């Protein structure tokens, strides 16, 4: 079993910053892609950013230039540094990772529980 535990959510004013963390634990053999998604009430979950095991990154147009995804492979942790935050960034943020466990032959996607980020005056 694999667990992804997120932290770093909170409330901030427009223009402020938040740093989200998500640590994977369990019987992990390897992790390839790690991603962040977000979901606002009444909306579908949308992809925000991805980082590969080699460190390549891509971002949704809505956050490009403001958010930075990074990872520490030795700690099985992915981060999302969010700057210049806007009210429309308000959402529950979820981390996602493609994980191969020691007793499996394929990679499987795992999700964190989500952490709330609120941007308002």
Secondary structure as the mmCIF struct_conf table of DSSP 4:
data_model
#
loop_
_struct_conf.conf_type_id
_struct_conf.id
_struct_conf.beg_label_comp_id
_struct_conf.beg_label_asym_id
_struct_conf.beg_label_seq_id
_struct_conf.end_label_comp_id
_struct_conf.end_label_asym_id
_struct_conf.end_label_seq_id
STRN STRN1 UNK A 2 UNK A 7
STRN STRN2 UNK A 10 UNK A 12
TURN_TY1_P TURN_TY1_P1 UNK A 14 UNK A 15
STRN STRN3 UNK A 18 UNK A 26
BEND BEND1 UNK A 27 UNK A 27
STRN STRN4 UNK A 28 UNK A 39
TURN_TY1_P TURN_TY1_P2 UNK A 41 UNK A 42
BEND BEND2 UNK A 43 UNK A 43
STRN STRN5 UNK A 46 UNK A 51
TURN_TY1_P TURN_TY1_P3 UNK A 53 UNK A 54
STRN STRN6 UNK A 57 UNK A 59
TURN_TY1_P TURN_TY1_P4 UNK A 61 UNK A 66
STRN STRN7 UNK A 67 UNK A 72
HELX_RH_3T_P HELX_RH_3T_P1 UNK A 73 UNK A 75
TURN_TY1_P TURN_TY1_P5 UNK A 76 UNK A 76
STRN STRN8 UNK A 77 UNK A 82
BEND BEND3 UNK A 84 UNK A 84
HELX_RH_3T_P HELX_RH_3T_P2 UNK A 87 UNK A 89
STRN STRN9 UNK A 91 UNK A 101
TURN_TY1_P TURN_TY1_P6 UNK A 102 UNK A 103
BEND BEND4 UNK A 105 UNK A 106
STRN STRN10 UNK A 108 UNK A 111
STRN STRN11 UNK A 115 UNK A 119
#
